[in-house]
Amino acid sequence: MQIDPSLTDTTILTELGQRLQRQRLDLNISQAALAKEAGVSTPTVQRLEAGSSVQLGSLLRVLRALGLLERLEGLVPPPTVRPMDLLEREGARRQRASSPRDEPAPKPWTWGD
């Protein structure tokens, strides 16, 4: 099933639970062994796979134990810096060198000249 915004939270949690269960079974790991490896209780793994709500920390430990933690990088990518923000932070940068001027600066313009 494709996860999209039209699905309810319950449906998404159920789908995620099924995917985690499939990953666990593909790795030939029992719920008890996964719970021990992740440092959570077996009922926590059962609730997670059933699509029930669990603490975020427990989910992270289970994902780490299944070797899936690095995939969270794609879920919430780090913020990027906009080019305009870089320019504002650095200020105007020189594009070329200039030679020193020997002549005095011109007088400022005034009315009536």
C-alpha positions in Angstrom: 0.0 0.0 0.0 1.2 3.5 -0.9 1.2 5.9 2.1 -0.4 9.2 1.1 -2.1 12.1 2.9 -5.6 10.8 2.2 -5.1 7.8 4.6 -6.1 8.0 8.2 -3.5 7.9 11.0 -4.8 4.5 12.0 -4.3 3.1 8.5 -0.8 4.5 8.3 0.2 3.1 11.7 -1.2 -0.3 10.6 0.8 -0.2 7.4 4.0 0.8 9.2 3.5 -2.0 11.7 3.0 -4.5 8.9 6.2 -3.2 7.1 8.2 -3.5 10.3 6.8 -7.0 10.9 7.8 -8.0 7.3 11.3 -6.6 7.8 11.6 -8.6 11.1 10.5 -11.8 9.5 12.7 -11.3 6.5 15.6 -11.1 8.9 14.3 -14.2 10.7 14.1 -12.5 14.1 11.5 -13.3 16.7 9.6 -10.5 18.4 11.3 -11.5 21.7 14.7 -11.4 20.1 14.0 -8.0 18.5 12.7 -6.6 21.8 15.8 -7.7 23.6 18.1 -6.3 20.8 16.2 -3.0 20.8 16.0 -2.7 24.6 12.2 -2.6 24.7 9.6 -5.0 25.9 8.1 -7.7 23.8 4.6 -6.2 24.2 6.0 -2.9 22.8 7.1 -4.7 19.6 3.7 -6.4 19.4 1.9 -3.1 19.7 4.2 -1.5 17.1 3.5 -4.3 14.6 -0.2 -4.2 15.4 -0.3 -0.5 14.4 -0.8 0.8 17.9 0.8 4.0 19.1 4.2 3.6 20.9 6.7 6.1 22.2 9.0 7.6 19.6 12.1 6.5 21.5 10.9 2.9 21.3 10.3 3.2 17.6 13.8 4.5 17.1 15.3 1.6 19.1 13.4 -0.9 17.0 14.4 0.8 13.8 18.0 0.7 14.9 17.8 -3.0 15.8 16.3 -3.7 12.3 19.0 -1.7 10.5 16.5 0.9 9.3 17.4 3.9 11.4 19.5 5.6 8.6 16.4 5.7 6.4 14.9 8.4 8.6 17.3 10.8 6.9 14.9 10.8 3.9 11.9 11.3 6.0 12.9 14.7 7.4 15.9 16.0 5.5 18.1 18.6 7.1 17.2 22.2 6.3 19.1 23.8 3.4 20.5 27.3 3.3 19.0 29.6 0.8 21.5 31.3 -1.5 20.2 34.7 -0.5 20.8 33.9 3.2 24.4 33.1 2.4 24.8 36.4 0.6 23.3 38.3 3.5 25.5 36.6 6.1 28.7 37.1 4.1 28.1 40.6 2.8 29.4 41.8 -0.5 32.5 40.0 -1.6 35.1 41.6 -3.8 35.1 40.6 -7.4 38.4 42.2 -8.4 41.2 44.2 -6.8 41.5 48.0 -7.2 44.5 50.2 -7.3 44.9 52.9 -4.7 43.7 56.4 -5.7 46.0 59.4 -5.5 43.5 62.0 -6.5 41.3 63.7 -3.8 37.6 62.8 -3.7 35.3 65.2 -5.6 33.4 67.9 -3.8 29.8 66.9 -3.0 27.2 68.3 -5.3 25.1 71.2 -3.9 22.2 73.2 -5.2 23.1 76.1 -7.4 26.2 74.7 -9.0 
